[in-house]
């Protein structure tokens, strides 16, 4: 993308300086083309014309993104922030330096990610092609990467040991890729993404799927299945009587013995 400005001046040098001022760049940066040479007035009274110069710069996607960031940060009152451009494969890394700019990072990098997204839109609008922009402040990206790698390996090892899945907090695509890469280094673990939009997050689990964890019933007898144990830790105890003691086992009924005397007496009355 080419940005240009046309200006006039009493001399070519003056016209060039005026054109560079319109572009907002130093005279050592822009290229120029002389459109018209100055003409002196005849007899000091008639005719004459100023010099006309076209100054231009070939702006890269990274330059456009950096200029956009400067304007945004200037509106936030950060007029002394420097934007360093480091060209990388298929894009560029923009590093912000200055005093008291830590708040640009935001909670877990949310503000930094938002600025990076907007700068990427500007950069990709220059040549209408994909151009990756990474925004960093105070080496935050590298520190965050190390934190995520350690988290991914730790959760993967836990998933293999317990046989259970674990869901992480929502993350942006860049951070999810870091987690997936870290999980691949742990044998027996796998990871995938679930959710939509801002709720999309990484889930880490064992390769064979979740395992059913059997409860240990060695202590407490049938504990965990509603059974009774002597420590009264679960289940129902045997029924007791009102006095709190165990009911005595039922005794068989004594056989009924007829009294010979009463029987004989009854027979006498009947007579």
MARLO-133136 format. One record per residue: x, y, z of N, C-alpha, C, O, CB in turn; residue in three letters. Coordinates in steps of 0.001 Angstrom, whole numbers, padded with zeros to 6 digits, always signed. Glycine has a CB too. Example, Ala and Ser with C-alpha at 12.3 -4.5 7.8 and 13.67 -1.06 7.14 Angstrom:
MARLO-133136
+013190-005690+007800+012300-004500+007800+013200-003300+007800+014236-003319+008465+011308-004473+009046ALA+012850-002250+007080+013670-001060+007140+012900+000030+007870+013409+001138+008039+014084-000598+005725SER
END
This chain:
MARLO-133136
+000850-001188+000000+000000+000000+000000+000890+001243+000000+001882+001309+000726-000964+000003+001232UNK+000526+002216-000815+001308+003444-000936+000494+004618-000400-000661+004813-000779+001725+003693-002413UNK+001102+005383+000470+000489+006610+000960+001261+007782+000362+002491+007782+000331+000487+006666+002531UNK+000530+008764-000103+001191+009884-000757+000558+011201-000344-000551+011250+000188+001137+009726-002273UNK+001302+012265-000607+000815+013619-000338+001509+014554-001324+002684+014377-001645+001087+014055+001161UNK+000770+015544-001797+001302+016530-002743+001273+017898-002074+000265+018303-001496+000480+016543-004083UNK+002392+018595-002163+002488+019911-001523+003322+020835-002397+004042+020399-003296+003107+019798-000098UNK+003205+022099-002109+003947+023120-002853+004833+023910-001910+004662+023870-000691+002986+024066-003600UNK+005789+024633-002496+006686+025461-001706+007508+026351-002605+007555+026154-003819+007593+024601-000841UNK+008143+027310-002020+008961+028233-002803+010106+027502-003489+010536+027884-004577+009509+029348-001912UNK+010597+026440-002840+011666+025620-003420+011225+024166-003394+010218+023820-002777+013014+025808-002646UNK+011987+023323-004070+011683+021882-004072+011819+021318-002657+010988+020524-002217+012625+021118-005052UNK+012857+021727-001959+013069+021236-000597+011910+021614+000316+011464+020807+001132+014376+021785-000031UNK+011432+022829+000176+010312+023277+001009+009042+022512+000668+008289+022128+001563+010079+024783+000836UNK+008802+022290-000612+007615+021538-001025+007678+020099-000513+006672+019544-000073+007478+021551-002560UNK+008862+019506-000574+009041+018129-000083+008795+018051+001419+008154+017118+001903+010459+017616-000410UNK+009305+019030+002148+009106+019049+003598+007629+019194+003944+007147+018564+004886+009910+020188+004236UNK+006910+020020+003188+005478+020189+003434+004705+018901+003146+003758+018574+003862+004927+021333+002578UNK+005101+018172+002106+004430+016916+001781+004679+015860+002857+003771+015113+003220+004903+016399+000421UNK+005909+015803+003362+006220+014843+004434+005454+015167+005706+005049+014267+006442+007726+014833+004724UNK+005257+016451+005961+004493+016855+007137+003056+016361+007028+002458+015961+008027+004522+018385+007304UNK+002501+016385+005820+001140+015870+005625+001073+014365+005877+000077+013861+006396+000650+016184+004204UNK+002132+013654+005510+002168+012203+005739+002457+011854+007191+002197+010737+007636+003213+011558+004847UNK+003001+012825+007926+003342+012577+009320+004614+011782+009479+004772+011064+010466+002225+011863+010001UNK+005540+011893+008519+006800+011161+008588+007961+012127+008413+007786+013274+008002+006852+010048+007517UNK+009145+011636+008734+010354+012451+008570+010776+012474+007099+010423+011583+006327+011508+011906+009455UNK+011521+013486+006733+011945+013617+005339+012932+012529+004931+013170+012320+003742+012567+014980+005111UNK+013508+011836+005914+014448+010756+005592+013735+009451+005289+014369+008486+004863+015421+010549+006737UNK+012429+009405+005500+011676+008169+005320+010997+008111+003964+011044+007082+003291+010646+008021+006415UNK+010370+009197+003558+009559+009191+002343+010389+009392+001084+011468+009984+001102+008503+010262+002425UNK+009847+008883+000010+010404+009130-001317+009629+010291-001941+008549+010641-001465+010332+007841-002221UNK+010168+010885-002994+009447+012019-003574+009633+012068-005091+010538+011462-005664+009925+013338-002940UNK+008736+012814-005696+008744+013020-007144+008428+014492-007409+007450+015027-006888+007711+012074-007868UNK+009258+015137-008219+009046+016553-008536+008016+016659-009665+008222+016156-010770+010394+017250-008940UNK+006934+017312-009361+005893+017499-010368+006097+018794-011150+005909+018831-012366+004517+017499-009709UNK+006483+019854-010441+006723+021138-011108+007887+021847-010440+007984+021904-009214+005456+022030-011075UNK+008772+022387-011275+009869+023187-010742+009387+024624-010516+008497+025110-011213+011094+023159-011704UNK+009983+025280-009545+009547+026665-009302+009971+027584-010457+011010+027380-011085+010132+027189-007965UNK+009167+028564-010709+009485+029589-011722+009523+030946-011044+008649+031295-010251+008438+029586-012893UNK+010555+031695-011376+010682+033031-010806+009789+034018-011553+009476+033838-012730+012147+033498-010848UNK+009402+035035-010855+008581+036066-011486+009426+036890-012471+010600+037168-012226+007948+036988-010409UNK+008807+037264-013570+009496+038097-014543+009538+039545-014056+008534+040127-013643+008808+038006-015921UNK+010688+040067-014121+010903+041433-013657+010496+041603-012190+010297+042713-011697+010124+042412-014532UNK+010382+040473-011529+010007+040523-010122+008562+040866-009892+008150+041093-008754+010849+041502-009415UNK+007771+040907-010967+006372+041311-010827+005393+040339-011458+004299+040141-010929+006176+042660-011428UNK+005759+039729-012579+004792+038943-013328+005173+037461-013332+006343+037083-013267+004681+039466-014760UNK+004106+036637-013412+004300+035201-013552+004892+034576-012308+004723+035048-011184+005181+034913-014727UNK+005590+033495-012569+006182+032763-011451+005213+031733-010861+004001+031947-010857+006624+033739-010366UNK+005752+030621-010365+004920+029572-009737+005778+028791-008744+006990+028679-008927+004306+028604-010820UNK+005157+028250-007694+005920+027498-006685+006278+026096-007200+005779+025648-008233+005110+027389-005367UNK+007128+025442-006475+007489+024055-006787+006391+023144-006253+005768+023420-005228+008884+023671-006174UNK+006174+022051-006978+005163+021064-006555+005840+019702-006471+006497+019258-007413+003934+021025-007552UNK+005670+019055-005337+006344+017776-005075+005336+016742-004567+004434+017059-003791+007493+017962-004043UNK+005509+015525-005014+004701+014382-004523+005596+013510-003653+006573+012930-004128+004089+013538-005721UNK+005252+013429-002392+006000+012570-001466+005155+011330-001178+003932+011423-001076+006358+013334-000132UNK+005801+010171-001047+005040+008932-000820+005875+007944-000017+007105+007993-000015+004604+008296-002166UNK+005175+007054+000658+005814+005973+001413+005069+004679+001099+003849+004675+000935+005813+006268+002962UNK+005806+003604+001019+005218+002281+000801+004928+001672+002174+005836+001212+002866+006177+001352-000050UNK+003682+001676+002546+003283+001236+003886+003010-000260+003889+002239-000758+003068+002036+002007+004368UNK+003641-000973+004808+003408-002401+004980+002217-002609+005929+001815-001674+006622+004688-003108+005527UNK+001655-003814+005968+000577-004083+006926+000986-003805+008367+000179-003333+009168+000126-005520+006801UNK+002253-004103+008695+002728-003844+010059+002777-002354+010346+002462-001925+011456+004112-004463+010274UNK+003171-001557+009351+003211-000104+009524+001809+000440+009778+001608+001303+010632+003830+000575+008284UNK+000845-000080+009022-000533+000378+009203-001048+000017+010589-001714+000826+011235-001446-000224+008130UNK-000741-001197+011050-001174-001617+012382-000520-000773+013459-001171-000392+014431-000854-003091+012609UNK+000771-000475+013292+001482+000335+014279+000927+001753+014338+000769+002320+015419+002972+000372+013959UNK+000633+002321+013173+000070+003676+013147-001302+003695+013813-001641+004644+014520-000034+004195+011696UNK-002081+002658+013589-003408+002582+014224-003273+002494+015747-004010+003154+016480-004200+001358+013687UNK-002337+001683+016212-002146+001546+017653-001705+002866+018283-002148+003220+019376-001118+000455+017949UNK-000836+003583+017590-000398+004875+018126-001577+005830+018283-001658+006561+019270+000670+005501+017214UNK-002483+005826+017321-003640+006718+017411-004577+006300+018540-005116+007149+019250-004400+006739+016083UNK-004772+004981+018706-005639+004487+019785-005037+004803+021150-005723+005313+022035-005866+002969+019646UNK-003762+004499+021313-003108+004741+022601-002999+006233+022891-003068+006648+024048-001716+004100+022623UNK-002827+007048+021839-002811+008493+022031-004129+008999+022563-004167+009899+023403-002479+009194+020737UNK-005226+008415+022068-006542+008785+022589-006738+008358+024030-007585+008912+024731-007624+008180+021736UNK-005959+007371+024486-006031+006920+025880-005087+007711+026769-004972+007435+027963-005705+005431+025976UNK-004412+008692+026188-003499+009524+026969-002079+009009+027014-001252+009553+027746-004005+009652+028350UNK-001774+007971+026249-000423+007405+026233+000294+007891+024975+000388+007173+023979-000462+005838+026285UNK+000786+009101+025038+001411+009701+023858+002886+009343+023712+003479+009579+022659+001267+011197+023912UNK+003492+008766+024775+004922+008458+024714+005196+006976+024483+006327+006526+024670+005598+008902+025991UNK+004193+006215+024083+004373+004779+023859+005091+004549+022531+004729+005135+021511+003005+004043+023873UNK+006100+003700+022551+006841+003346+021344+006369+001989+020836+006151+001067+021622+008366+003327+021615UNK+006211+001869+019518+005791+000612+018895+006944+000080+018049+007290+000655+017018+004502+000811+018024UNK+007526-001016+018497+008623-001649+017765+008065-002772+016892+007261-003581+017356+009704-002198+018745UNK+008487-002822+015634+008000-003820+014682+009079-004866+014450+010202-004545+014061+007584-003156+013342UNK+008722-006127+014696+009625-007246+014445+008959-008160+013418+007968-008827+013715+009963-008025+015774UNK+009514-008181+012215+008949-008996+011150+009168-010477+011447+010274-010889+011797+009571-008621+009792UNK+008113-011269+011307+008194-012724+011459+007516-013363+010253+006987-012669+009384+007527-013201+012801UNK+007538-014677+010211+006942-015374+009076+005434-015133+009034+004731-015359+010018+007242-016882+009148UNK+004958-014678+007898+003529-014435+007648+002946-013368+008565+001736-013354+008793+002746-015722+007815UNK+003776-012473+009096+003238-011430+009956+004314-010637+010659+005461-010561+010217+002320-012025+010967UNK+003905-010048+011771+004847-009229+012540+004425-009202+014002+003250-009362+014332+004925-007787+011970UNK+005405-008996+014864+005161-008826+016294+005375-007361+016636+006431-006794+016354+006094-009749+017152UNK+004370-006755+017241+004454-005354+017651+004650-005312+019164+003818-005808+019923+003169-004553+017224UNK+005748-004722+019584+006078-004656+021005+005907-003221+021480+006522-002302+020938+007527-005161+021271UNK+005068-003033+022496+004810-001708+023056+005736-001472+024240+005854-002321+025123+003326-001564+023483UNK+006386-000322+024257+007256+000047+025362+006914+001465+025811+006507+002305+025009+008753-000062+024954UNK+007085+001713+027099+006787+003022+027660+006545+002911+029147+006622+001820+029714+005578+003647+026971UNK+006254+004021+029779+006031+004057+031219+004544+003883+031537+003669+004428+030863+006557+005379+031812UNK+004295+003097+032596+002935+002912+033114+001975+002420+032028+000889+002974+031854+002415+004223+033710UNK+002376+001393+031310+001494+000840+030278+001052-000591+030623+000477-001294+029791+002205+000856+028911UNK+001332-001006+031864+000947-002358+032276-000545-002600+032213-000981-003728+031980+001426-002623+033665UNK-001346-001544+032421-002801-001725+032416-003322-002098+031038-004460-002550+030910-003491-000459+032898UNK-002501-001914+029998-002925-002285+028645-003155-003791+028546-003941-004249+027717-001875-001838+027607UNK-002472-004558+029389-002615-006013+029351-004029-006415+029751-004651-007239+029081-001584-006688+030278UNK-004541-005839+030837-005883-006181+031296-005911-007515+032016-004876-008150+032218-006844-006209+030130UNK-007121-007935+032404-007311-009182+033135-006992-010362+032224-007686-010604+031236-008756-009288+033680UNK-005922-011099+032572-005474-012260+031799-005312-011933+030319-005578-012768+029454-006457-013410+031966UNK-004871-010702+030039-004561-010310+028675-005752-009954+027810-005621-009884+026588-003826-011384+028033UNK-006919-009725+028414-008118-009456+027621-008008-008146+026846-008370-008100+025670-009343-009419+028522UNK-007515-007076+027481-007368-005791+026788-006325-005897+025684-006523-005373+024588-006978-004677+027780UNK-005224-006567+025965-004170-006746+024966-004694-007542+023777-004371-007227+022631-002949-007453+025585UNK-005486-008555+024033-006053-009362+022951-007010-008539+022090-007050-008701+020870-006782-010585+023523UNK-007776-007661+022727-008712-006819+021971-007966-005865+021046-008340-005707+019884-009614-006024+022928UNK-006903-005223+021559-006100-004330+020721-005415-005107+019593-005302-004614+018471-005048-003596+021575UNK-004968-006300+019896-004325-007130+018874-005308-007486+017763-004948-007489+016586-003753-008412+019503UNK-006538-007781+018138-007561-008116+017141-007847-006930+016222-007944-007092+015006-008856-008566+017835UNK-007982-005741+016802-008259-004555+015992-007081-004226+015079-007273-003875+013915-008577-003355+016893UNK-005858-004342+015610-004675-004076+014786-004572-005077+013642-004123-004728+012550-003402-004122+015644UNK-004985-006320+013885-004960-007334+012825-005936-006998+011715-005636-007212+010541-005283-008710+013394UNK-007099-006475+012070-008067-006074+011048-007504-004985+010145-007683-005023+008928-009360-005591+011702UNK-006815-004006+010753-006211-002924+009973-005115-003469+009067-005033-003091+007898-005640-001836+010903UNK-004273-004355+009595-003156-004895+008811-003656-005718+007625-003098-005630+006532-002249-005757+009700UNK-004687-006506+007831-005190-007359+006759-005977-006577+005713-006290-007104+004646-006059-008452+007336UNK-006294-005332+006017-007013-004490+005055-006064-003824+004061-006503-003293+003041-007821-003425+005791UNK-004765-003851+004357-003787-003170+003497-003652-003877+002152-003849-003267+001101-002417-003098+004192UNK-003319-005153+002188-003115-005912+000947-004226-006916+000683-004147-007701-000261-001789-006636+000995UNK-005263-006892+001519-006371-007838+001377-005878-009283+001409-006394-010141+000692-007131-007573+000074UNK-004887-009538+002234-004362-010897+002386-004085-011142+003864-004005-010206+004660-003065-011109+001529UNK-003938-012436+004220-003754-012770+005627-002394-012288+006121-001359-012572+005519-003893-014282+005842UNK-002421-011564+007212-001200-011046+007828-001401-011123+009336-002279-010462+009888-000881-009565+007358UNK-000592-011924+009988-000759-012165+011425-000041-011108+012250+001146-010848+012054-000241-013554+011797UNK-000781-010500+013181-000231-009491+014084-000258-010036+015512-001290-010512+015986-001030-008150+013983UNK+000885-009961+016187+000971-010328+017594+001391-009101+018385+002373-008438+018052+001968-011504+017814UNK+000637-008807+019434+000896-007622+020250+001412-008057+021614+000851-008957+022239-000385-006753+020399UNK+002489-007410+022074+003097-007812+023341+003505-006583+024146+003862-005540+023598+004318-008721+023094UNK+003439-006746+025470+003861-005700+026405+004656-006357+027528+004161-007266+028194+002627-004907+026976UNK+005879-005902+027735+006676-006408+028853+006876-007908+028843+006905-008525+029908+006042-006019+030131UNK+007015-008517+027671+007235-009965+027538+006096-010778+028141+006302-011902+028597+008549-010358+028201UNK+004898-010208+028141+003747-010889+028734+003423-012184+027996+003093-013185+028633+002527-009969+028730UNK+003509-012187+026675+003135-013359+025888+003988-014578+026262+003464-015683+026403+003275-013056+024389UNK+005280-014381+026419+006161-015497+026744+005863-016037+028141+005843-017250+028352+007630-015065+026645UNK+005634-015140+029085+005307-015577+030448+003975-016319+030479+003848-017336+031162+005259-014371+031403UNK+002991-015823+029751+001690-016482+029690+001808-017855+029028+001131-018798+029436+000682-015608+028927UNK+002653-017972+028021+002845-019249+027340+003404-020291+028293+002939-021431+028303+003775-019082+026138UNK+004395-019918+029094+004975-020852+030057+003937-021295+031079+003886-022466+031453+006174-020216+030764UNK+003108-020352+031531+002065-020690+032506+001075-021687+031920+000703-022652+032588+001326-019424+032964UNK+000646-021467+030688-000324-022353+030053+000274-023729+029770-000412-024741+029917-000835-021732+028759UNK+001528-023778+029371+002174-025074+029117+002230-025906+030398+001931-027100+030377+003602-024869+028550UNK+002611-025279+031509+002654-025996+032787+001269-026460+033200+001110-027566+033716+003257-025111+033880UNK+000255-025613+032974-001115-025984+033327-001583-027167+032494-002180-028103+033027-002062-024794+033135UNK-001317-027134+031186-001755-028218+030315-001128-029550+030700-001824-030565+030731-001423-027893+028877UNK+000177-029572+030997+000849-030816+031376+000345-031331+032721+000162-032535+032903+002364-030605+031432UNK+000123-030414+033658-000349-030817+034988-001741-031432+034910-001988-032481+035505-000361-029613+035942UNK-002651-030788+034181-004012-031303+034079-004055-032610+033276-004885-033477+033550-004926-030255+033431UNK-003165-032752+032290-003107-033989+031515-002653-035153+032386-003223-036242+032315-002168-033829+030317UNK-001626-034928+033211-001146-035978+034107-002223-036374+035115-002358-037551+035449+000120-035516+034842UNK-002978-035410+035591-004052-035705+036543-005162-036510+035867-005734-037416+036472-004624-034400+037137UNK-005463-036176+034613-006520-036902+033896-006131-038361+033692-006974-039250+033818-006808-036237+032536UNK-004858-038616+033376-004397-039989+033193-004466-040756+034512-004832-041932+034524-002960-040008+032637UNK-004124-040111+035608-004097-040770+036906-005500-041063+037431-005756-042153+037942-003343-039916+037904UNK-006403-040103+037307-007750-040264+037876-008740-040879+036897-009772-041409+037310-008275-038927+038339UNK-008434-040813+035592-009370-041332+034609-010575-040444+034394-011600-040909+033896-009823-042680+035015UNK-010478-039186+034756-011600-038264+034631-011225-037087+033722-010058-036708+033625-012039-037756+036022UNK-012256-036512+033051-012059-035330+032218-012028-034074+033086-012612-034041+034169-013172-035222+031153UNK-011335-033038+032595-011261-031751+033301-011421-030632+032282-010760-030634+031244-009908-031604+034084UNK-012300-029672+032579-012547-028531+031693-011791-027309+032204-011815-027008+033398-014066-028226+031592UNK-011121-026608+031292-010399-025387+031647-011276-024172+031360-012348-024295+030768-009059-025290+030870UNK-010815-023011+031780-011559-021770+031576-011555-021404+030092-010674-021856+029360-010954-020619+032425UNK-012503-020607+029630-012511-020178+028218-011231-019436+027853-010713-018643+028640-013727-019281+027937UNK-010727-019705+026645-009495-019082+026166-009647-018716+024699-010538-019213+024009-008283-020021+026371UNK-008764-017842+024232-008765-017491+022811-008064-018590+022019-007407-019444+022615-008072-016118+022576UNK-008186-018592+020693-007585-019673+019883-006090-019837+020095-005594-020964+020117-007841-019419+018423UNK-005358-018731+020252-003908-018805+020445-003567-019568+021719-002677-020418+021704-003300-017396+020496UNK-004256-019281+022820-003969-019944+024089-004446-021390+024077-003819-022246+024701-004622-019189+025242UNK-005545-021682+023376-006002-023068+023275-004978-023920+022519-004762-025081+022865-007377-023134+022573UNK-004353-023351+021498-003327-024093+020761-002143-024435+021666-001565-025515+021547-002846-023280+019546UNK-001782-023526+022562-000686-023795+023499-001038-024970+024402-000200-025839+024641-000373-022544+024348UNK-002270-025006+024905-002717-026100+025770-002697-027423+025014-002188-028420+025526-004132-025820+026313UNK-003247-027443+023799-003283-028678+023011-001872-029216+022764-001639-030421+022856-003997-028437+021671UNK-000940-028325+022452+000431-028747+022199+001072-029331+023450+001802-030319+023370+001257-027576+021687UNK+000807-028730+024599+001377-029222+025855+000804-030583+026233+001535-031439+026731+001122-028222+026980UNK-000489-030796+026006-001127-032063+026358-000564-033210+025515-000466-034340+025994-002651-031966+026172UNK-000198-032926+024275+000341-033967+023399+001647-034550+023908+002040-035639+023490+000547-033416+022017UNK+002327-033845+024803+003590-034351+025350+003376-035317+026507+004340-035922+026974+004456-033196+025810UNK+002145-035481+026984+001837-036378+028106+001220-037652+027547+000160-037609+026922+000871-035695+029138UNK+001868-038768+027767+001388-040040+027242+000089-040453+027916-000036-040391+029139+002445-041125+027428UNK-000874-040874+027112-002145-041340+027641-003185-040258+027803-004290-040536+028270-001927-041990+028938UNK-002862-039011+027424-003806-037901+027582-004167-037329+026216-003397-037430+025261-003210-036795+028491UNK-005350-036728+026140-005802-036062+024925-006575-034806+025310-006974-034639+026463-006678-037011+024058UNK-006780-033932+024338-007515-032690+024599-008338-032333+023385-008010-032707+022259-006554-031531+024962UNK-009416-031601+023629-010276-031111+022562-010980-029856+023054-010945-029540+024243-011305-032195+022118UNK-011619-029145+022134-012299-027889+022485-013808-028080+022429-014328-028806+021582-011869-026742+021536UNK-014498-027416+023344-015955-027430+023409-016461-026013+023622-015704-025131+024028-016455-028366+024537UNK-017748-025796+023347-018355-024481+023546-018297-023636+022287-017654-024003+021303-017669-023752+024683UNK-018969-022516+022333-019039-021616+021197-018574-020219+021579-018757-019778+022714-020455-021568+020647UNK-017972-019532+020622-017585-018121+020758-016746-017894+022021-015726-018554+022216-018839-017224+020791UNK-017176-016965+022872-016398-016608+024050-016375-017707+025105-015541-017681+026010-016942-015348+024653UNK-017286-018675+024996-017340-019763+025977-016529-020985+025539-016531-022001+026233-018786-020169+026218UNK-015845-020904+024412-015085-022050+023926-013883-022299+024845-013135-021378+025176-014618-021819+022461UNK-013717-023560+025248-012678-023906+026208-012097-025280+025877-012623-026004+025032-013236-023885+027646UNK-011013-025620+026552-010322-026891+026339-010754-027886+027398-010898-027545+028572-008789-026703+026365UNK-010963-029139+026960-011259-030248+027868-010127-031254+027742-009738-031619+026633-012653-030912+027546UNK-009597-031704+028873-008482-032652+028902-008963-033940+029570-009610-033897+030617-007241-032053+029659UNK-008645-035084+028961-009068-036361+029508-008156-037495+029087-007240-037284+028293-010477-036660+029088UNK-008391-038719+029612-007589-039881+029210-007925-040304+027788-009043-040083+027323-007816-041056+030175UNK-006971-040906+027095-007173-041273+025700-008319-042257+025513-009065-042161+024539-005908-041859+025137UNK-008465-043187+026422-009520-044189+026292-010872-043743+026784-011799-044552+026832-009134-045405+027015UNK-011020-042494+027149-012275-042002+027708-012291-042122+029222-011399-042726+029818-013453-042759+027114UNK-013304-041549+029833-013400-041580+031293-013576-043011+031793-014262-043817+031166-014568-040703+031774UNK-012954-043316+032923-013072-044624+033558-013989-044520+034759-014007-043506+035458-011690-045167+033975UNK-014763-045593+034996-015645-045648+036165-014798-045987+037380-014125-047017+037407-016796-046697+035970UNK-014831-045141+038360-014033-045348+039563-014834-046160+040572-015903-045736+041012-013594-043997+040174UNK-014302-047352+040943-014990-048209+041904-014678-047750+043321-013548-047380+043641-014586-049688+041712UNK-015709-047782+044158-015505-047377+045551-014904-048516+046347-015182-049686+046084-016827-046923+046189UNK-014080-048169+047321-013444-049162+048184-014375-049470+049342-014609-048619+050200-012066-048662+048701UNK-014924-050723+049370-015879-051098+050418-015238-051967+051499-015934-052569+052315-017062-051833+049805UNK-013897-052027+051496-013251-052880+052500-013461-052336+053899-013572-053116+054845-011756-053008+052214UNK-013519-051072+054056-013740-050466+055381-015208-050124+055520-015784-049436+054677-012856-049190+055585UNK-015796-050605+056575-017189-050253+056823-018168-051190+056175-019349-050860+056070-017454-048878+056351UNK-017705-052403+055715-018653-053369+055185-019276-052884+053901-018589-052728+052892-019725-053662+056196UNK-020579-052644+053929-021332-052254+052745-021432-050758+052595-022367-050273+051959-022705-052846+052786UNK-020498-050002+053162-020553-048554+053075-020544-048116+051620-019769-048632+050814-019384-047921+053834UNK-021404-047166+051287-021536-046691+049923-022703-047342+049216-023142-046857+048173-020267-046942+049156UNK-023239-048482+049789-024412-049107+049187-025595-049098+050139-026576-049810+049925-024094-050533+048768UNK-025504-048309+051166-026627-048198+052093-026602-049234+053186-027574-049334+053934-027910-048304+051352UNK-025528-050025+053324-025464-051069+054332-025136-050516+055706-024811-049338+055861-024443-052104+053942UNK-025226-051379+056689-024954-050979+058079-023554-051418+058443-023082-052464+057999-025996-051592+059067UNK-022882-050598+059268-021591-050992+059805-021550-050627+061268-022339-049815+061753-020430-050324+059034UNK-020614-051242+061960-020576-051062+063414-020270-049646+063840-020627-049231+064943-019565-051975+064010UNK-019598-048891+062957-019246-047511+063321-020384-046550+063088-020221-045345+063281-018038-047054+062541UNK-021558-047061+062669-022733-046202+062398-022414-045129+061363-022844-043986+061518-023224-045536+063699UNK-021684-045465+060327-021331-044497+059295-022274-044545+058105-022081-043815+057132-019920-044734+058832UNK-023259-045370+058167-024190-045407+057045-025177-046538+057211-024973-047450+058012-023442-045551+055726UNK-026248-046466+056444-027238-047530+056474-028125-047448+057698-028057-046492+058470-026561-048869+056427UNK-028952-048456+057866-029872-048511+059005-029421-049587+059983-028927-050647+059598-031321-048785+058530UNK-029605-049284+061233-029273-050273+062265-030489-051145+062519-031609-050769+062176-028806-049584+063583UNK-030271-052316+063123-031435-053179+063435-032408-052454+064351-032024-051594+065143-030978-054506+064097UNK-033672-052822+064223-034708-052190+065050-034530-052573+066504-034134-053694+066821-036113-052589+064568UNK-034825-051633+067380-034726-051855+068828-036068-051585+069457-036938-050962+068848-033635-050958+069470UNK-036236-052059+070684-037484-051771+071402-037388-050412+072042-036390-049711+071871-037784-052847+072468UNK-038417-050027+072781-038490-048681+073354-037427-048430+074405-037085-047280+074680-039847-048451+073954UNK-036902-049492+074996-035903-049301+076057-034496-049184+075474-033528-049006+076213-035959-050464+077064UNK-034387-049283+074178-033075-049104+073568-032274-050373+073500-031127-050334+073056-032305-048083+074312UNK-032814-051499+073916-032081-052759+073871-032622-053607+072743-033715-053359+072235-032178-053511+075214UNK-031870-054588+072361-032315-055478+071293-033462-056342+071807-033386-056812+072942-031143-056363+070780UNK-034507-056572+071041-035622-057416+071494-035171-058852+071661-034417-059385+070847-036797-057346+070506UNK-035649-059470+072737-035307-060875+072988-035968-061739+071937-037078-061446+071494-035742-061319+074412UNK-035297-062795+071537-035912-063681+070537-037205-064278+071056-037308-064620+072234-034948-064800+070142UNK-038170-064401+070200-039485-064930+070600-039342-066383+071042-038667-067170+070379-040511-064817+069431UNK-039985-066747+072176-039966-068106+072707-041190-068879+072196-042278-068316+072072-039937-068087+074262UNK-041008-070129+071911-042184-070919+071450-043236-071023+072544-042895-071137+073721-041751-072345+071009UNK-044494-070987+072175-045599-071031+073156-045610-072384+073874-045439-073432+073253-046977-070782+072455UNK-045816-072337+075214-045846-073574+076010-047110-074371+075693-048187-073797+075534-045778-073253+077531UNK-046978-075649+075605-048182-076469+075313-049216-076339+076418-048861-076297+077596-047801-077956+075134UNK-050489-076274+076052-051592-076098+077018-051919-077432+077692-052265-078416+077039-052861-075525+076313UNK-051795-077427+079035-052044-078656+079810-053376-078519+080532-053551-077577+081304-050888-078932+080834UNK-054295-079404+080312-055614-079352+080953-055537-079878+082372-054908-080903+082638-056643-080159+080148UNK-056173-079176+083264-056228-079584+084679-057235-080719+084812-058406-080562+084464-056617-078377+085614UNK-056773-081870+085320-057675-083020+085465-058820-082743+086414-059940-083211+086206-056909-084225+085947UNK-058532-081969+087475-059572-081700+088477-060682-080867+087873-061864-081180+088016-058983-080983+089704UNK-060264-079743+087159-061277-078867+086571-062067-079600+085520-063255-079351+085319-060638-077623+085968UNK-061399-080494+084864-062124-081247+083829-063166-082161+084459-064303-082270+084000-061144-082076+082970UNK-062729-082811+085530-063662-083688+086205-064813-082923+086819-065955-083384+086818-062955-084481+087261UNK-064490-081697+087367-065525-080880+087977-066534-080455+086945-067740-080416+087190-064924-079664+088658UNK-066004-080137+085781-066926-079732+084720-067841-080865+084329-069012-080652+084013-066162-079245+083506UNK-067322-082036+084348-068145-083175+083977-069225-083428+085035-070336-083857+084721-067272-084426+083790UNK-068859-083143+086331-069834-083359+087378-070999-082392+087239-072159-082770+087402-069186-083215+088745UNK-070660-081073+086920-071721-080093+086771-072648-080450+085629-073862-080269+085724-071139-078717+086553UNK-072100-080937+084593-072929-081277+083463-073890-082366+083805-074994-082429+083263-072095-081680+082301UNK-073467-083254+084731-074390-084291+085164-075512-083706+085964-076394-084436+086416-073676-085345+085970UNK
END
